[in-house]
Amino acid sequence: MNIALILAAGSGTRMGNTNKPKQFLSIYNKPLIVHTIEAFEMHDKIEMIIIVTNDTYVDQVKIWCKQFDLAKVKHIVVGGSSRQESVYNGIKYLESV
């Protein structure tokens, strides 16, 4: 099974003075993360998508997945305090799938 693990738990501090992480900024009336998920959603060899995100955005990501009909998103995992920890959380979760 081909699974896409999308890491979206970062704070986006290099982006400057935005009030939210860059992956949640709206571009062409959609959050950037939705554009990313759609690319994997349309790929015929990707069977499942798992998103690792900040705990404060889990519910919002769930809403976007329904709103934009992102059917391949099966799980949303809470990331860690660093990218390394978020990767670890995502991989540990994959072991249970």
N, C-alpha and C positions, 0 to 999 in steps of 0.2 A: 504494500500500500504506500502510495506517495502522499506524504503529509507536509504541508507548508507550516512552518513555525515562524510567525511574524512577531518580531520584538518591537513593542511600542510602549515601553514603560519609562522611557527617558524623560527628563525634565526640560530638555531643549534649551539649556542655558546659553549655548553659543548663538542662539537665534537673536538674543538681545532682550529688549524690554517688552515681551509679550505677556499677556495675562494667563496664557496656557501653553503647554508644550506644543511644539511645531506640528506634531502628527495629528493634532486636533484642530489646527487652524483651518478655516474654510477656504477652499480654492475651487472656483467655478461652482459654487453653491453646494459643495460637499466637503466634509473633513478630509484632509490629506490621507488619513488612514483608510478611508473608504476607497479612495482611488487605488491605494496599494492592494487592499483586499480584492477589489474587482479584477485586478490583473491576474491574481492567482485563481479567482473564481472562474475566469474565462479559460484558463489553461486546462486542456482536456486530460492531461496526465496527473493533475492534482486532484486527489480524491477527498481530502479533508484539510481544513485550515484550523490551526490553533493560534490564538492570539495571546501574547503575554503583555499585560498592561498594568499601569498603576492602579492600585486598589480604588482610588477615588473615581476612576473612569470606567470601571467594569460595567456598571449599569448603563452608562451612556453608550458604550460600545455595543451592548446587547440591543439597545434601542436602534442604533444605526444599522445593525445587522438585519433587523426586522424591516426597518424603513426602506432599506436599499436591496432587500431580498437577497441577502448573502447566505445562501443555503449551505455552502460547504463549510461555514464556520460552525464547528461542533463544540468547541470548548474555549473558554476564556480563563486564563491563568493569571494570578497576581504575580507581578514582577518583584524584584528585590531592590535593595538600596543602591546597587551598582549594575552595570550591564552584565558583568560576569555572573552576578547572583540571579539576574533575570534569565539568562541563558540556562543556568543550572536549574532553576525552577521549571522552565519549559521542558528541558530534557528529562528531568525527574517525572514530570507529568506524563510525558510520552511513554515512559516505561509502564504506566498503568493502563494505557489505551490498547 
